[in-house]
Amino acid sequence: MDINRPDVLAEVNAACDAYETALMSNDLEALDQLFQDSSETVRYGVGENLYGIDQIRAFRTGRPGGSPQREVVKRVVTTYGDTIGISNLEFQREGRSTLGRQSQTWVKTPSGWRIVSAHVSLMGSTH
């Protein structure tokens, strides 16, 4: 199995960039398209466990103002073959000293790269 083949790594990094842009601009349509449209898609958030795309959509549309603004501190992407990518990143929310973590499992589908599993959590203060 090829790990971190440059062309696949570039594709997954571009998908991760698109996700971050959509998240920070609260582009619900783009966010929706980046998650696999499936009842098996899972997203564990800071305060919610969402099973299936319907729950993920309902959470996003029910959150006024979208995600709190954040800065990505570090991102590590690893690809396996040409159809699986894992993104792990650390972020810091604006005006807070708390670090957060996000993990996403991406799968290449006929429609492009889609998130099939995601997890977001917060850590203690960076000070």
Secondary structure as GFF3:
##gff-version 3
##sequence-region A 1 127
A	DSSP	alpha_helix	6	25	.	.	.	ID=ss1
A	DSSP	alpha_helix	28	34	.	.	.	ID=ss2
A	DSSP	beta_strand	42	44	.	.	.	ID=ss3
A	DSSP	beta_strand	49	51	.	.	.	ID=ss4
A	DSSP	alpha_helix	53	62	.	.	.	ID=ss5
A	DSSP	beta_strand	70	80	.	.	.	ID=ss6
A	DSSP	beta_strand	84	93	.	.	.	ID=ss7
A	DSSP	beta_strand	98	109	.	.	.	ID=ss8
A	DSSP	beta_strand	112	125	.	.	.	ID=ss9
###
